[in-house]
Each structure stands twice: as C-alpha cells, then as structure tokens.
Amino acid sequence: MTVLRLMLRPSWPDSEPGLAWALIAASGECLGTGDDSPAHWPASNSTELILPASLTLFTRVKLPQASRERQLAAAGFALEEQLASDPAANLYALGGMEEGLSAVAVVEAFVLRRAVAMLKQLGRAPDRIIPEEMCLPEPLPGQWLLANCASGRIVRRSHTQACVLPQGVVGDALAARLLGEGAPEVQHLCGDVEALPGVALVREAAAGWQQGRMASPYDFAMGELASNRLWRAWAPALKTSGIILAVLFAGQLALLLGEAGWLAWRKHSLTSEIRSLTQPLLGAQALPGATALPLMRVVDNLRAERGQAVRDDALYLMARLGEVAGNTLNLSALETEGGRVQLRAPALPDEAFERYRQQLAGSGVLLNVRRSEGGVREWILTREP
C-alpha cells in the first residue's frame, strides 16, 4: 500500500503546471519525491492532499451538542465575527474536544474546491485533505514541536492546535505573544529550525509532510469533497467476489450444456433403436414376437426420461398381438385411439381367430371383431378393465 501526497499550491491548476509530491510506503518510508505535472505522478493506492502551512486557521469554539453535520453547519456562524467573512465562503473540519471547546480548522473554500475538482478529473481524488501543520508528530502535553516550512516556522502546540510564525519582525512578535499566553516546558526542534527564546529545547530529526505517517485530527475530504472511500475500500473484495461468481456461473453453464448435449444424444440413440426395432411394422406386417419385449423396454425408458407414463396401452396391445400372431398376420390398416387399437386384416379362419382371442385373454387383452363399411373385417384390441 502506497500513498501519494500532493502539496497544494493556491494558484494550481490555473498558473501552476504541477505539484510537489512524495510517495510514502505503508511503513512511513518516503519512496520518492518530485515536482511534476500530473502525467508524471507515480501510481499509488491512495492520494492525500496537503494544504500548505498558513492556509488553515486553527481555533476553538463552543458548539451545541449535535451531530457532526450540524456542528459543521454551526461552526461558520460561531466563527463569523472572528473570521470577518461569509461563513459559506469557508470549509470547516472538526478535530474533537479540548478544554471543553470544539477544535475547528477553517480553510478558504474556493481554492480547495477548485483543486479537488481537477484531481477528480485526473482520477486522483484525494482520500484525505490535511493541513501541513498536522503533518508534524503530535507533541506531548506541555511540549511544542517546531519545523521549517515555506512560509516560516510551524509551531504545533497540541493535538489540534498549530500556527505559523512568518519570517522577520511579525514572526518574532507573534512568538512573543504565544509565549506570553503560556510557554511550553520543552520545545522539540525538527531539523534546522530557529528555537524560541527562553525555552528548553531538544533537537530531533527533520519532520514534515514528506516523512512518516500522519495522525491528523482534521480531514477536509468529506461531504462534497469526499472521494467515496467506502467504495474504494471494498472495490478489491467486490472484484474478487465477482471473478469467483463468474467462474461458478461458467461452470454451471458448462454443466447444463453438457447435460443438454447428453440428453440430445440419448434421445437420438433411443429414436434410432426404436426405428430398428419397429422396422417389421413397416410394409404392413405385424410386430414379431421376438422384438415386442425389447421395443416396449426402449419406449418405456424414453417415456420415463420425458416424465410421461411408462406403459402405453396401444403399444402394449400391439406387442401382445405380435406375440400371438407372429409374422403370419398381414395388416391393411392400423389406428390407435384412447388406448384402443383397430386393425384391418383379410379374412381369417374362425379357428385361428378363436385361438388368438383365447391367448390374448390370458394376457389381459380383449379381441373383438366387427364388420365395417364395405364388408371389411375390423379387429378391436382393448385391455381388460
């Protein structure tokens, strides 16, 4: 996981081609720095926009007990006299409670909105928007941290409070005022920075927005400036889930296609087998007794696979007749209707007809005969009720 930190320039992107950047590893190590146009910024997992020192005002104000959204809406009106500007022209971020008051950071809205809009167009929507003053390590109670910046010296006095001392007489006067309000016990000097007079000091390694992790209580990346962090956080997991679901769907589809192919082959196989077994019926011949039972089994299997009743009365009656008459009976017509078989055959001796009827009766089949129009004899086969 890497973080790309961009130092905002108030005139960007109108008169400045690029921004200073630093690529930070998950461990806090700086992997590289530069000052380039957006096309040369390195790839990263997230982006942080750093507001340059002195662009943000840190203060405390008493706010009503309400939701965070309502407190932000009330902060502008509570600071209206102090800021001497339209509350709607600023953006506010809450930093928690200190000494019974709400810590608030204030920044000009126009500059920040313009920069964030451009970053979103570039596909680099900032996940966090943090003041440069909050990039210094958090001091212990009774201690201050000082570090150099482009506009002077940053003084971080507590978890939520910081200010910038400009160069020259103005900075010295402001430092004297801060010390008069309450001097710290120890001042930690990060890098080669000028110390405050009359306060014990401890020299430390340089610190700033290009080094280490940040524990800022303020973040302006919310509301209209939010970068949809929740979606971006869940995007990798959703992508993996989508791939798994796609693979499962493809596997299920392959199984269904395979099953459909097997059923089609089975249908074709059974149809071919039925045709070969019913070949004796073609040419007006009765069904041979040797093929009756295999034919019935094949048709039973086919009907069972289709969810139909296994035994068909017409087929059963024809099979029984084939077992009794064999190949000696020549048919001129055959009709089936409602489980009944009507056959037309030439004249048959009464002895043979009686023999057929008795043998069929033993199988539960009734054989009757009647004269149709034209004097043609019709045989009617039905199953006993």
Summary of the structure (lengths in Angstrom):
residues: 385
radius of gyration: 47.3
end to end distance: 82.5
largest distance: 141.5
contacts: 1085
relative contact order: 0.08
helix: 40%
strand: 27%
